Amino acid sequence: METLIVTRDNGIVEVTMNRPQKKNAANGIMFEELAATFRAIAENKEDRCLVLTGAEGNFCTGADLSDPRGATMDMSIPGITRMRRLNEIALALQQIAIPAIAKVDGLAVGAGMSLALGCDLVVASSTAKFSMIFAKRGLSPDMGASWLLPRQVGMAKAKELMFFADMISAEEGLALGFVNSVVDSGELDATVSEMATKLATGPTIALSFAKSLLNQSYVTSFAQSLEHEGQAQAINFDTEDTREAIMAFLEKRDPHFKGR
């Protein structure tokens, strides 16, 4: 691909946004490649954990507003059509059943921050910076930020971050709740690798259900959540991984999950 680097190793698929000369700002090609890549991951049984990151010291600085054929700037296409193409990327990321980790170094702003929020976990370097920069560009939020951010930081703080579009540190993101962990830049790769390995060697089906149940919890009643939990657990009991976990418990050893 032209703008992404995709690598796979032992169940971990790492997607690197690779336009370092533009601080990994997403042009039209990158948006198209992200959508296709997320869909491919969702359909690949061998992928058990996603790591989304950026090349050479930055995560993603949002849409490349200098690209006249980009998803946001191509005036030959109606605005709502262009934005629906972006919506497809956010949906494709959400529809990946396996755990997703955003590995953030440097800048994650605008749509770049939205992509990070769309992952299940955000691990940031101590030098990472985040901003819902849209208002400073005369824009309102997109790529799912208006849905994701208030669920992670609360409505009042989400409005503050959206309205003022300030740049905030990784430590502030940790305090607000949308960053899970902050580490030194030199430890970022190793920390995320360790987390991804634990997830990729975990009970894939059970983790996927846990992710789905949590994501649905904001739009379902308690009774519906109980029913969904019961349905998921009934399927889990029939998997090889659950049987292995029970045997490992009885035999006082660590389980060896195969993801099925």
N, C-alpha and C positions, 0 to 999 in steps of 0.2 A: 504494500500500500504506500501511498505517497506521503501521508501525514501521520500515520500511526506505526508503532512497532508492537507486534503481538508475539509474545513468547509463551511457551507452555512447558511446565516441568512438574511432574509428580502431582498432577491434579490442580496446580496453581496456574491460572492464565493471567498474565500481566499485560495490560494495555497501556502503552506510553504515548501520550500526545506529543508529537515530535515536530514542532515548528519553533525551535529555540530562538531563531533570529527574530521572531515575533512574540517572544515570551509565551509561546504555545497558544496564541490567539487562534480561535477556530475559524478558518475560512469555509467556504461552501463545501469543498472537498472533504475537509475534516469532519464536518457534520454528517455528510453522507457516509463516510467510512465508520464513524462511531455508531450510527444506526445499524449498518450492516454487521458490524462486529458484535454489538450487543445481541442482535438477533441470533447470530451464529453461536454465541456462547450459551444462550438460553436453550439451544437445541442440541448441545454437545454433552453427552453423558459423561465424558471423560473429564470435563471441567468441574471442579469441586469448590473452588474459591477464586474470586476475581480480585485483582489488585489494579486500580486505576490510578495513573500517575502522569507526571509531565517530565519532559527531558530537560536536562542541564539547568537545574536550579529554580524552575518555576513549574507550577501545576498547570494553570490555564488562566489567561487574562480575559476570557469571555470571547464574544464574537469579534472577528477582525473587521472593523468598520472601514478599513481601507480597501477591502475586496469588493469591487463593484458587482461581481457575480456571486457574492456570498449570500447565505441564507437570509440575512437581514437587510441587505442593501440592493438586491437585484430588483430594480423598479419595473422590469418587464413582466414580473409576476405579481398578482394581487397580494397585498400585505397579509391578509388572513391566510392565504395559501402558503406563503413563506413561513409564517409562524406555526402553522399546523405541521410543517416538516420538522421544525424544532420540537414540537410536542411529541412527535413520533420517537425522537431520541430519548426524551425523558421517560416516556412510557416503556420503551425497550429496555432501559436500565432498570426500571421498577419491576419488569416482568422476568428478570433473571432470578431464578429461584434460589441459587446458591448465595452464600454470604459474599458481600462486596465490601472491600476496604479502599478508601481513598487515601493514598499516600501523598501528602501535601508538603512540598517544599516551596519556598518563595511565595509568589502571588497566586491566589485563587479568588478571582473577582468576577462579578457579573454572572454570566452563564457558567463560568468556571467554578464559582462558589456553588451554583445550583447543582452542577454535576457532583461536587463533593458531598453536598447534602443528600443527594439521591442515593449515595452508597449507604451501607448499613453502619459502617464504622469509619471515623475520620481520625487518622494518626498524622500529626503535623510535626514538622521540625520547629525548633525554638525561634527560627527566623521567618517562619511562615506568616503571611498577612492575608486577611480576608476582607472583602467588601461587597455589599450589595450595591454596586456602583451605579445602578441604573438611573437613579434620579439625577445624578451629575451629567448624564448623557441625554437628559430630557425624556427618559423612558420609564416605564413601569416594569416590575419584575416578570421574568419568564422562566422557561425550563422547569416549572414546578415549584419555584421558590416560594410563592405565596401560600402554597399548601404545606411545604416541607418545613419552612423556618418557624412558623408559630407553634408547630407541634414539638419542636425541639427546644425553643427558648421561651415560649409563651407569647401571647398576642401583643402585649404592651412593648416588650423588648423587640419583637419582630418589626413592629411599626417604627420604632426608633431607628433600627438598623436600615430599614427601607427608606425612610423619609430623609435622613441625614447622610446616608451613603458613606459613612466614615470608614476609614481603614482601621481594622482592629487586629490585635496580635493573636498569636496562637494561644497564649495564656488566657487572654480575655475570652476567646472561643471556648476554652476548657471550662472557665468559670460559668459561662452562659449555658453550656451543656451540649453544644453541637460538635465539639471536638472531644474525642474520647481519651486521647493521650498526647502529650507533648514530650519530645525527646530532642537531644542535641542532633544537629544535622548529620554528624558522623555516625550516629546510631540509628538513623531513620530506616535505612535499608534492612539492617539486621533485625530491628524490632518488628517491622512489618512482615519480614520473611518468617520469623518465628510464629507470629499470629496466624499468618496464612497457612503455614504448615499444620498447625493445630486444627484449623478449620477444614483443610483439605483432607486430613486423615480422620476426621470426625464422622459421625453418622449422618451422611448427606441428606437422606430423606427426612429424618427427624429435624435437622437444622432448617431445611427448607420449609417444613410445616411451621416451625417456630417463627421463622421470618414472616410467613404469610399470616399467621394468627395475630402477630403483633401489628402488622401493617393494617389489618382489617379492624383492629380493636377500636379505632376511632370512629368507625362508621357502622358498628353493629351494637346491638343490645347485649347485656350480660347473658341473657338466656341464649341468644344466638351464638355468642362466643363459647359458651359451654357446649352447645351442639357441635360447633366446628372443632373444638378440642376433642370431643368424643370421636368424631369421624376420623380425625387425624390419628388419634391414638389407636383406633381399631386397625388402621392400615399399618402403623408402626409395628404392631404386634406380629404381623405377618412377614416382616422383613428379616433378611439374614442378619442385618446389623443388630437388631433388638435381641434376636436369639443369641448372637455372639456376646452381647453385653451381659445378658443374664447368666450365660455359662461362665463368662469371665468373673463375674461377681461371686458365683458359687465356688469357682476354683481359685479364688483369691489371686487373680492375675489381671494385667491390663488387657482391655479388649482390642481387637484388631479389626477395625471397620473397613468394609469394602465399598461402601456407598450404594448398597442395594439390599 
